[in-house]
Amino acid sequence: MSVNSLEALDRRHWVHPVSNWAGHEKRGVTVMKSAKGAFITDADGHELIDGFAGLWCVNVGYGHDSIVEAAARQMRELPYATGYFSFGSEPTIRLAAKLAELTPGDLDHIYFSLGGSDAVDSALRLIRFYYNVTGRPQKKQIISLERGYHGSSSTGAGVTALPAFHAGFDLPAEGQHYIASPYPYRNPTGSDDAAVIAANVAALRAKVEELGANTVAAFFCEPVQGSGGVVVPPRGWLKAMRETAAELDILFVADEVITGFGRTGPMFACEAEGVVPDMMTMAKGLTSGYAPLGALAIGEKVYRAIADNAPAGGPIGHGYTYSGHPVSAAVALEVLRLYEEGGILANGQRVGAYFEERLATLADHPLVGEVRARGLLAGIELVADKVTKQKLPRETKLPDHLFARGYANGVIFRAFADDIIGLAPPLCCSEAEIDLIVTRLRKTLDEVMALPEVAAGLAVAKAA
Ligand SMILES: Cc1ncc(COP(=O)(O)O)c(C=O)c1O
């Protein structure tokens, strides 16, 4: 390897997101080179089916020339226009209007960010501002779900409830609280839908009561928890939590950064349960990863209250240079056209049902404790013992083996640290491509199980 090879330069200079820095220095980078449809090819020419759509974002699939053309056209005509000074640009205005039309209910006001973390951060800042300008400054506390992920901004990382995002970062901060994840597979009340929902509603009520209702600002949740291991709550859970939040007079924020744009079937997961949150965050599928963009949709109640009660004259001090970037907006408009007129949303719905069915066939594998899915978003939880749900010892490093064998077998998925496989194939997948993912997954599970380290881990877990 030459000193200036990509691998060497990467080792010396690129600090990778959510990586173990020393571990990455040892392992080195895997350079991706090109992609088309649901397939991605690395710099060694190894072609893989991308069962994770990049990072749950390339919903329309790779290689759409019409998106490239939309970006190029916008770059030529007007590569940048600020949203400050009351300036604007056509694609951003059209995109805001389109999102207002697509999002449920009165979520008609769109603030643009660059991704999910800053959409969540914007929600947190504006919620604080909302209560301050409407004379309720004591309403500051935020409740979210254990296993929840809401990005890694300084404040948002504390709304996230994953240990790696707290340890060493002095989080959670004051005023950040959690209730149990609905997590049917490991819910102490059992996996009965009604019991899981009732327990979670009771937990939210109890937490609000403990903190004092007049001090609680908002409840944040993902309609299906993604980075916490793809926890699929029972149908009806989202609606019940939304109604409880309204009753308790706290804002309900749905984080649809993963679940938005057809990932679970409908355009937004909230739609499936007729839920209208007070605020909704989105990113990822909004541009399908072709350009960075996120958004915060704000309902009429919060928007109007801020507009009418903010100190007259001065600005509301929240914004970024790239809020509403016209190139990202042009990309998003074309991506939204592909979902609707291009038939990708409908394809995702059809293939999502097939995916759920085919993935369920893996439940008979000795390592599989549970397969759970909603549309094209799925988790496979691996255990050493299906009855006790005991996990393999951490030293087995099951996720590392899974990822490496999967990669060798030509399938990309997320291998979460707690032995859960995450899947989010592009919505453009065909049935044959879903079959390929499932076949390669089974082969990967078989090979991993045959590894001496894993066999030893299974023996230790079973003896425990
Ligand atoms: C639900 C959710 N919220 C927020 C984020 C943060 O988004 P980003 O990584 O674009 O900052 C993510 C990222 O995976 C997410 O899954």
Ligand as a Chemical Component Dictionary entry (heavy atoms), coordinates in Angstrom:
data_LIG
# 
_chem_comp.id                   LIG 
_chem_comp.type                 NON-POLYMER 
_chem_comp.pdbx_formal_charge   0 
_chem_comp.three_letter_code    LIG 
# 
loop_
_chem_comp_atom.comp_id 
_chem_comp_atom.atom_id 
_chem_comp_atom.alt_atom_id 
_chem_comp_atom.type_symbol 
_chem_comp_atom.charge 
_chem_comp_atom.model_Cartn_x 
_chem_comp_atom.model_Cartn_y 
_chem_comp_atom.model_Cartn_z 
_chem_comp_atom.pdbx_ordinal 
LIG C1 C1 C 0 -34.829 8.752  13.701 1  
LIG C2 C2 C 0 -33.587 9.541  13.407 2  
LIG N1 N1 N 0 -33.515 10.814 13.781 3  
LIG C3 C3 C 0 -32.444 11.573 13.515 4  
LIG C4 C4 C 0 -31.363 11.043 12.853 5  
LIG C5 C5 C 0 -30.162 11.896 12.577 6  
LIG O1 O1 O 0 -30.086 12.169 11.235 7  
LIG P1 P1 P 0 -28.696 12.579 10.561 8  
LIG O2 O2 O 0 -27.785 11.421 10.681 9  
LIG O3 O3 O 0 -29.098 12.939 9.157  10 
LIG O4 O4 O 0 -28.194 13.773 11.294 11 
LIG C6 C6 C 0 -31.392 9.724  12.428 12 
LIG C7 C7 C 0 -30.246 9.128  11.714 13 
LIG O5 O5 O 0 -30.163 7.940  11.502 14 
LIG C8 C8 C 0 -32.525 8.942  12.729 15 
LIG O6 O6 O 0 -32.588 7.651  12.390 16 
# 
loop_
_chem_comp_bond.comp_id 
_chem_comp_bond.atom_id_1 
_chem_comp_bond.atom_id_2 
_chem_comp_bond.value_order 
_chem_comp_bond.pdbx_ordinal 
LIG C1 C2 SING 1  
LIG C2 N1 SING 2  
LIG C2 C8 DOUB 3  
LIG N1 C3 DOUB 4  
LIG C3 C4 SING 5  
LIG C4 C5 SING 6  
LIG C4 C6 DOUB 7  
LIG C5 O1 SING 8  
LIG O1 P1 SING 9  
LIG P1 O2 DOUB 10 
LIG P1 O3 SING 11 
LIG P1 O4 SING 12 
LIG C6 C7 SING 13 
LIG C6 C8 SING 14 
LIG C7 O5 DOUB 15 
LIG C8 O6 SING 16 
# 
